Amino acid sequence: MFPNIFWKYRKVLKSILYLEIIICFGFVYPVQSQSEETKVSDKKEETLSLPKTISLANSIQMGGFVDSYYLYNRNLPKDTERNYTTQAVRNNEFNINLAYLEARIDEKKYRGRMALQWGTSVNANYAGEISTEKYSNQNSVKSIQEAYAGFRIGKDTWLDAGIFFGNIGHESWISHNNVNYTRAFALDYVPYYSSGVRLTHQFSDKLSGQLQVLNGWQNITDNNKDKAWGSQIKYLFGSNLILTLNQFVGNEAPNNERKQMRYYQNTILEWMVSDQLSLVGQFDVGAQKAKQSYIYEPWLAAFDSSLGEYRETSSHAYRQWYHGTIWFSYKITPEYRLSFRIERFYDPLQVLANTGTRNGFMSNGYTTTLDILKFDPGLLRFEYVYRRSADSIFVYRDSQTSKKEDFFVIAFSLKF
């Protein structure tokens, strides 16, 4: 029965279906068209309101470094840490001297580097940073190895601002870049890092110069209101002979003391005799104005009670110090390198190194290093260091001191 009725009225049903399709199409199409126009309009507005995306430069490089060591101190000190140095400071234990992660960029018009670091050398080197300030202090800055941005302001001129490596001295903060694992006294007592602005200019293929305005002598958080000046002149006599002159001038006294101007000259001569043999000499001289003194004059209080019994006097004397270092390195084969270092540090008035002894810090050092290069970019190193001072300043056994310190170091570093 039902099939017959359906067949009878099939034309009527088909007409109704066609009518419904036409009605639906008539309502839906304008709505859909209006919706698409709205979307296009919204996209245009959204595109105009959004900032233009900046594509990452191809020169961006990511990397890192790990420097591990074990040090055996033949003085057998009771203390677990060595004095008068920042490198491999822990006695008789495995530890990390330096580890860092970095990102750098180097384009035609701009450049920069950001590196965060950790390790025993970091804690030792940043111990002089101010710890009393609230927002910038030792804990907040010691993990920053470098953080600077630079812009090319001329064809051969760059302007960098931020925190960057110090320019004084031959040896680098990164052991991988040096022919010896530990550092000479000359390097541990000059800035490994600086905070400020530096202007670099390439005068010719042989001559370049640098001018810096800094917070001070290796400090990120300034200890006074004055700014310091640094400079560098580098001259290439040839591809194998380089002369570098570094200077520093600045007040190193805190705000509650009279100015104590520091003047420093660092001279480096590098001679690459051949692909296997290199010889480097460095000589440094520094002078700093002596601290103000007080004279006992009790009669002053009789005239004015606010003056007290002591009168402050300024000093015109300068305290000086010197140090010289020679590096000799020879690559025996492509896989083995043997290096020597001889040094003399002379600071009898204890401007940089305070010993509390009669002769101050007067020490000689002798270092021998064997490098195994076949693990590149890894580096395996064996080193022996002997140091001798005029006074007994090195910790020796149980609560004793000695004029000598000698130790062995085994280190493995990897750059990636």
C-alpha positions, 0 to 999 in steps of 0.5 A: 500500500505504502509503496504505491502511495509514494510512487503516486505522489513522487512528483509532488515530493520531488517538487517540494524537495527542489523548493526547499533546496532553492529556499535554503540556498537563497538564505545560506549563500548570502550569509556564507558570502557575508561571513567570508567577507567578514573573515577577510576583513578581520584578517586584514585588520589583524595583519595590520595590527600585528607587528611584523615578524623578524626572522632569525639571523643565520649567524646565530650560534648556540654552544657550551663548554665544560671544564672538569678537574682533579687537583692533588696538592702536595702541601696536604693542607687541612683546608679544602681550598687554595688561596691567591688564585681563582682556578682549580681552587679545590684541593684533592677532589673532582670538581667543575672549574667552569661550565657555560652555555652561550648564544651568539650572533654576528651580523654585518650591522650588529652582534652580541653574546649571552653566556651563563656560567657556573663552577668553582672559578666563578665563585672565586673570581666574583667574590669581590663583587659587592654583596650589600646592594639589593638589586645588583649584588654578587649573587645576581651577577656572578652567573653572567659571563658575558651579556652585550649587544654591539652595533656597527657605527662605521665601516670599521667601527663597533660600539658594544655595551654590557658585560664583556671579557676583560682585555688585559693579559694574554691568558683567557678566562676559558682554559681551553684557549690557553697553553696552560691549564691554570693561570699566571698570577698576572691574570688572576689579579687583573679583570677577567670581565668588565662592565660598560661600553667599548668602542673598537676601530680597525685603523688598518690591516695591522693596527686596531684600537679600543676605548672603554668606559667602565664601572671599575676594575672588574666589577659589575656593581659599582663601588663608587660614583666614578667611572674608569677608562680602559684602552687597547692598541694592537699592532701586527708586525706580521702574521707571526708577531703581535704587540698588544698594549692595554691600559686602565685608569680609574678610582678604586676607593669606595665613596666613604674614602678619598680617591685612590687612582689606579694606573695600569699598563699591560704589554704583550708580545706574541711570536709564533715562530712556526706552526709548532712553536710559539713564544709569548712575553708579558710585562705589567706595571701598576700604581695606586694612590695610597690610602688617606691616613690619620694623625693623632692631634688631641689638642684639636678638640680643645678648640672644636669638640666636633673635630675629635682627636684625629686629623685626616690627611690626604696622601700623595704617595703611590704604591706600585707592583710589577709582574712578568710572565713568559710562555713557551709552547711546542707542538710535538706532534699533531696530537701532543703539545708541551708548554711551559710558563715562568712567572714573577709577581712582585707586590710588596705593598700588598695593593692587589694581594693582601698577605699580612706578611713582612714582604707582602706578595712576592712569588715565583711560579713554574708550570709544565703542561702536557696536552693531548689534542686528539680528542678535539673538540675535547682536551685532556691535560696534565699539569704540574705547578710549583710556586715559591714566595718570599714569606710563608703564605701557602697553607701547609698541612695542619694549620701551618704555612709554607713558602712553597706550594706545588700540585698536580692537576688532571683536567678534561674540557669539552667545547661544543 
